[in-house]
């Protein structure tokens, strides 16, 4: 099973720089170990927030208990809080690998079908959405797609040149009129296992 984990690190006041450098080096080495074991799939840096040091990680574990074991094994764990989102396979997931250096975006989407919409219209629109997602996957734009807990919720990993192109891609989706989307641009993390494969 896959999990998206937002790790927010808060360093204790007056932590010496040498201690920070040491624990970061141990964290990097441990991330490589978790990647080699198949538990750490990707790492990104979302846009920085004041007073916070955040990392987004895509992890694989047999279940929630194993994920807790994986997360607590990380050297920085004592200094960060984890927000875990379990991910389910989406029927339109292309499961592609990201290219190093690409601009990636994470979208959190909720589809709300307007009341009274004929069932055939919903079915046709969802079919056109699946076709468009396969097309975008073939172009290397849609990298991954997961179903989130709750009705009509999904999480997607995209590749685009810039935010304007990302918005144009989202506008091209047949379900766009029924979607509420939160888009997060992602920067490459130095410990991202995808970067290590190049």
Buried (B, 14 or more C-beta within 10 A) or exposed (E): BBBBBBBBBEEEEEEEEEEEEEBBEEBBEBBBEBBEEEBBBBBBBBEEEEEEBBBBBBBBBEEEEBBEEBBEEBBBBEBBEBEBBBBEEBEBBBEBEBEEEBBBBBBBBBBEBEEEEEEEEBEEBBEEBBEBBEEBBEEBBBBBBBBBEEEBBBBBBBBBEEEEBBBEBBEEBBBBEBBEBEBBBBEBBEBBBBBEEE
